[in-house]
């Protein structure tokens, strides 16, 4: 018994040490990003670009293909195709490919939209494979095989790029070493609920970190939409990999590990849509966790074989294995009950480590808000108390996320790499057929809520309160997602009844 408790204590201390290192590395990058933002705030506004009436030899307008992979996206397809057809670029050097993997009425709508815009002179084509083998990755490869372009812009179905997107991004590729380019992402529905505000704040934080990583010359994780790829880079890498659930992250790692440069343009912003229901959110994050961990373990050893400074190696490891941190946080959550029940602690070491962990969490959360100005996503205005509650809710939401990423990690260890569950958006969220993993994650939330309640009860019984803040936060967090899930289910049932 004593040996088991000591082993759990050591594991607890290791998780806290891992988190401390991650916080220190991220705070440094956030400071770099903040300085970078301040420097850019005094820069002149980006000039309004347009295609010249007559192209000269000095103009850089290479052939570009815009790839639009879609799959059962009825709620957003009417917005996507018209927006992309408004892109400003020489029509004879542009081709837009709608890559349809849909099995519902989205196909008819997409075909009609393409036909309508093509009839008006837009260089847009509709392509549909015979089977959905390989999901999004193979769909993109299929699109590349049907295009003649030197560069490929990729947009998921829920994205709306600005008209000058290509004019702002393509000139960057005058640098022959630049393999791909990522741009900023905004969210149309970020204020729909606290769940969407949380996601918007988290994504804004990630983009802020990416800007700092790029400025400091470190590796960064790629978002698979609102980006541009060089054909020669794609061909050198062998294209997207269909054996992973996050093909975008995988190919981004491979590009950087093969010494291709990347660029990040935070001021070129495409608008996207966030999941508004807990089901869609948890399904998305489980897939991300599964794919991120699979990619990390697939490519992680290459970091140790590359020649780089210790600082850059630490950043590469922390970035690539950031999802593992969430898994370890859920492991820490599971340790709280047995450690509180055993109450074997002698001296103050465990209490000090617990206090250090809570301080680190507070510093990390406050640093995120102060550096990346997440109040814009969480909501401006309000009293200081309301802001503190918003920050507390933001931090608390990482506990349900740790469950989802842990489930994804377990499935990755079980060899479930390729399962790709499309994340529904908008009205599609109330009608999509949920995969089995959704029910598993729901029961995981129920278990986690009662587990945190049990830990609170044990703490009251043993009068050992070191982990009390953590358990209260877990109880609140899992209660929130369970309540939202119940509310979503009630709304879905109401719509179904009204439809009949």
C-alpha positions, 0 to 999 in steps of 0.5 A, a space after each residue: 500500500 505504501 509503495 503504491 501511494 509513493 508511486 502515485 505521489 511521484 507521478 503527481 509530482 512529475 505531472 506538476 513539473 511537466 506543467 511548470 516547464 510548459 508554463 515557463 516556455 509558453 510565458 516566454 513565447 507570449 511575451 515575444 508575441 506581445 512585443 511583436 504585436 506592439 511593434 506591428 500596431 505602429 506599422 502602416 495599414 496593409 495596402 489595398 491590393 488588386 489585380 493589375 489590368 495588364 500583367 507584367 513580367 515582374 508581377 508574381 501571379 503563379 497558377 493557384 488552385 483553391 481546394 474546398 473539401 466538403 462532406 455533408 455540410 448543408 448549413 455552410 455550403 451556401 456561404 462557402 462557394 460564393 465567398 471563394 468565387 469572389 477571390 480577387 485573382 487573374 481568372 486564367 490563373 485560378 481554378 476552384 475545385 469543390 471536392 465533394 465527399 457528401 452522402 446527403 443533399 449537400 451534393 445537389 446543392 454544391 453541384 447547383 452552386 458550382 454550375 451557377 457560378 461557372 455559368 457566370 465565368 467563374 473558374 470553378 469545378 465540381 469533383 466527386 470521388 466514387 468512394 470516401 476512402 481515406 476521408 479528407 486526406 485522400 479527398 485533398 490528394 484527389 483534388 491536387 491530382 486534378 489541378 495544374 496549379 503551382 500553389 494550393 489554397 485550402 479552405 474547410 466548408 465552414 470558412 469564408 476567406 476575405 476577397 484579397 486572401 490570395 493577393 495577400 498570401 501568394 507574394 510570400 512564396 517569392 521565397 523559394 524555401 517557403 513550403 506553406 503559409 498559415 493565416 489567422 482565423 476568426 469566428 462568426 458565432 463566437 458569442 453564441 454561448 460560453 462554450 463558443 466563447 471558450 473555444 474562440 478564446 482558446 483558438 485566439 490563444 493558440 494563434 497568438 502562440 503561433 505568432 510568437 513561435 514563428 517569430 522566435 524560429 520555432 516549430 509550430 502546429 498547422 491548422 489545415 484550413 485557411 492555408 496555402 501550400 507549394 506544390 513542390 513541397 507537397 510532392 516532396 512530402 508525398 501529400 496528405 497522409 490518410 492514416 491519421 485523424 489530423 492530416 493537417 498537423 501531420 503534414 505540417 510536422 513533416 514539412 518543418 522536419 524536412 526543413 521547409 519554412 512556414 509563414 504565419 500571417 495573423 492579419 489575414 483573417 478568414 471567418 469560420 464557425 465553431 461547434 455550438 453543441 457539446 456533442 460536436 465539441 467533444 467529438 471534434 476534440 477526441 479526434 484532435 487528441 487522437 490525431 495529435 498524439 498519433 502524430 507526436 509519437 510518429 514524428 517525435 523521435 526526429 526532434 531528437 535526431 535533429 541538430 538544434 539548440 536546447 531551447 528550440 528542442 524544448 519548444 518543439 517537444 512541448 508543442 508536439 506533445 502539448 496534447 499529452 499534457 492534457 492527458 496527464 492533467 486527467 491522470 492527475 485528476 484521477 489521482 486526487 481521490 486515492 491520494 486524498 483517501 490514503 492521506 499518507 503524507 508526512 510533512 508539507 511536501 505534497 501540500 507545497 506541490 499542490 499549492 505550486 500547481 494552483 499558482 501555476 494554473 493561475 499564472 498560466 490563465 492570467 498570462 494567457 489573458 494578459 498577453 493574448 487579450 482573450 477578453 475580446 473572445 470571452 467578452 469585453 465589459 462587465 465587472 471585475 468579478 464577472 471577468 474573474 468568473 469568465 477566466 475561472 470558467 475558461 480554465 475549468 473547461 480544460 478538464 473536460 477537454 483533458 477527458 476527450 484528449 485522454 480518450 483519443 490517446 487511448 484509442 490511438 494506443 489501440 490503433 484507431 488512427 484513421 477514423 474521421 468523424 466530421 464535426 457538424 456546424 450550425 443547423 447540422 449539429 441538431 440532425 447529424 448521426 452521432 458516432 459511438 464515441 460520443 456516448 462513450 465520452 458522455 459516460 466519461 463526463 458522468 463518471 468524472 462528475 461523480 468521481 470529483 464529488 466523491 473526492 470532495 466527500 473524501 476530503 471532507 471525511 479525512 479533513 485533507 484539503 490540499 486538492 480541494 480547489 482542483 476537485 471543486 473546479 472539476 465538479 463545476 466543469 463536468 457539471 457545466 458540460 453535462 448541463 449543456 449536453 442536457 440542454 442541447 438534447 432538449 432543444 434537439 427533441 423540441 425541434 424534432 417534435 416541431 418538425 413532426 
